[in-house]
Amino acid sequence: MRPNVIISVGSFNAAVAIVLGAFAAHGLEQHLDAHYLQTFKTACDFHFWHALGLILIGLIARTQSNSTCSNIAWLLLAGILLFCGSLYLLSTSGVRWLGWITPFGGLAFIGAWLWLGIVTLFHTEPD
């Protein structure tokens, strides 16, 4: 992914996270019990923060290896889909086996942030 695409994907994901958060606050309160409502809100929080992470990675990709940042962005996007997506579906459907998917998204998040930390730690500025 090009840096501008990563930033755009992050921006669109931030917007979706805000819309879903508003939906949880105003549309789901009457339909979900407190546990599932909190689970949905947790998904929104993680979705938003990792959308901001995508934007950050897009900005970093302008100064570092674009292919590495692109791979990190894909990993963050996979985390959003697996972690947040499974929690959104679990909360609204009550299908408990979806909870088995969530940790894989969490591992994708952790892997992406560790990869970014390692890449930036060893990045050397051109002379």
C-alpha positions in Angstrom: 0.0 0.0 0.0 1.2 3.5 -0.8 1.5 5.9 2.2 -1.5 8.0 1.0 -3.6 4.8 0.8 -2.6 3.7 4.3 -3.6 7.2 5.6 -6.9 7.0 3.8 -7.7 3.5 5.0 -6.9 4.7 8.6 -9.1 7.7 8.2 -12.1 5.7 6.8 -11.6 3.2 9.7 -11.6 6.1 12.2 -14.9 7.3 10.8 -16.4 3.8 10.9 -15.3 3.4 14.5 -17.0 6.7 15.5 -20.2 5.8 13.7 -20.3 2.4 15.4 -19.5 4.0 18.7 -22.4 6.4 18.3 -24.6 3.5 17.2 -23.7 1.6 20.4 -24.4 4.7 22.5 -27.7 5.5 21.0 -29.1 2.5 19.2 -27.9 -0.6 21.0 -28.5 0.3 24.7 -32.1 -1.0 24.5 -31.1 -4.2 22.7 -27.9 -5.5 24.4 -27.2 -6.4 28.0 -24.5 -4.5 29.8 -21.8 -7.1 29.1 -22.4 -7.2 25.3 -22.7 -3.4 25.2 -19.4 -3.0 26.9 -17.8 -5.6 24.5 -19.1 -3.6 21.6 -17.7 -0.4 23.0 -14.3 -2.1 23.6 -14.3 -3.0 19.9 -15.0 0.6 19.0 -12.1 1.8 21.2 -9.7 -0.6 19.7 -11.0 0.1 16.2 -10.5 3.8 16.7 -7.0 3.6 18.2 -5.7 1.3 15.5 -7.3 3.4 12.8 -5.1 6.2 14.2 -2.2 3.8 14.1 -2.8 3.2 10.4 -2.6 7.0 9.9 0.6 7.1 11.8 2.1 4.3 9.8 1.1 6.0 6.6 3.0 9.1 7.8 6.0 7.0 8.8 5.9 5.3 5.4 6.7 8.6 3.8 10.2 8.5 5.4 11.0 4.8 5.8 10.6 1.6 3.8 7.3 1.8 2.1 7.0 -2.0 1.8 7.7 -2.7 5.5 5.2 0.0 6.5 2.7 -1.5 4.0 3.1 -4.9 5.6 2.6 -3.4 9.1 -0.5 -1.6 7.9 -1.9 -4.9 6.5 -1.3 -6.5 9.8 -3.1 -3.7 11.7 -6.0 -3.9 9.3 -6.1 -7.7 9.8 -6.2 -7.0 13.6 -9.1 -4.6 13.1 -11.1 -7.1 11.1 -10.3 -10.1 13.4 -10.3 -8.4 16.8 -12.9 -5.7 16.4 -15.0 -7.5 13.8 -15.3 -10.6 16.0 -16.3 -8.5 19.0 -18.9 -6.5 16.9 -20.4 -9.8 15.7 -20.2 -11.5 19.1 -21.9 -8.6 20.8 -24.8 -8.3 18.3 -25.4 -11.9 17.5 -24.5 -13.6 20.8 -22.7 -16.4 18.9 -20.0 -17.2 21.5 -17.6 -19.1 19.2 -16.8 -15.8 17.6 -14.8 -15.1 20.7 -12.2 -17.7 19.5 -11.3 -15.4 16.6 -10.6 -12.3 18.8 -7.2 -13.4 20.1 -5.8 -13.7 16.6 -6.7 -10.1 16.0 -5.0 -9.2 19.2 -1.9 -11.0 18.1 -2.0 -9.1 14.8 -2.1 -5.8 16.7 0.8 -6.9 19.0 2.8 -8.1 16.1 2.2 -4.9 14.1 3.3 -2.6 17.0 6.4 -4.8 17.8 7.4 -4.8 14.1 7.0 -1.0 13.9 9.1 -0.6 17.1 11.9 -2.9 15.8 11.9 -1.3 12.3 12.0 2.3 13.7 14.6 1.4 16.3 17.1 0.2 13.7 16.2 2.7 11.0 19.2 4.8 10.1 18.9 8.3 8.7 20.6 8.9 5.4 23.9 10.8 5.6 
